Amino acid sequence: MTARSAVMLPGSIVSESELRAATLDGELVPLGDGFLPIDAPLTPYERAASLAPALLDRRVVVADRSAAWVWGWGRQPPAVTTCVSITARIPSPDRRRLRTREVVIENDELRTLGAVCVTAPLRTLVDLARHDRGRDVVGILAAGLLAHAVTAQQIDAELDRRPRLSFARPARALLRDALVLCSTDQPLLTR
């Protein structure tokens, strides 16, 4: 039996105005593009389900800060960030509308939560370290490292997986800083 999300999306059961009224009555809380009952647990599955209306289909993968939010490492970004495999055939207008970047990504770097595909925690950490220059990125990385018990060896292996990976050196440095922030007992990255 497949688990069903508690997220209510506008138009699926009731209109958006009725969902907003229930929010004003204290019965629901806004979550992504949907609403969640106040007594429902807030899990990665629920966060991912709330992003489903913003995505084209399963070829579009929630990535970067949006994926970090799904995993529970930080606040929800103002816009959903996504990626798509370079082997997927998504029309350019759809890619531009979704602000989707094309990437090389393997199946083991993806997680499916309900109907939504999200970058796996380790891939999300590496992507954030490589591309995000926000002031709070080290804190988000540290939260992800702690939440998923990611080791320095796992990070090294992930970064070494693709020898010509762009921005690997600054990513290692950011992840090293995040490991130090997690715990001074944590071993530093070796490279």
PEGI-V136330 format. One line per field, one symbol per residue. ss: DSSP state (H for helix, E for strand, C for the rest). phi: phi as a letter, one per 30 degrees, with the letter a starting at -180 (. if undefined). psi: psi as a letter, one per 20 degrees, with the letter a starting at -180 (. if undefined). A space follows every 50 residues. Layout:
ss=???
phi=???
psi=???
This chain:
ss=CCCCCCCEECCCCCCHHHHHHHHHCCCEEEECCEEEECCCCCCHHHHHHH HHHHCCCCCEEECHHHHHHHHCCCCCCCCCCEEEECCCCCCHHHHHHHCE EEECCCHHHEEEECCEEEECHHHHHHHHHHHCCCCCHHHHHHHHHHHCCC CHHHHHHHHHCCCCCCCHHHHHHHHHHHHHHHCCCCCCCCC
phi=.ddcdddcceidbbdddddddddddicbbdbhcbbbedcddccedddddd ceddcdadddcdbhdddddedjcaddddbdcbbbddddcceeedddddhc cdbdbcedcbbccicccbddedddedddddcccddcdddddddddddchd cddddeddddebecddhddddeddddddddddadddddddc
psi=ppqpqippqpiggrrhhhhhghghijhqqqocjaqpqhjqqorhgggghi ighiqgaihppprchghhggikiaqpqhqpprrqqiiqnpqghggggilp qproprhijqppocjppqqqgghggggghhipkqhjhhgggggggghjlp rhhggggghihohkpqkhghgggghghhgghgpiipqqqi.
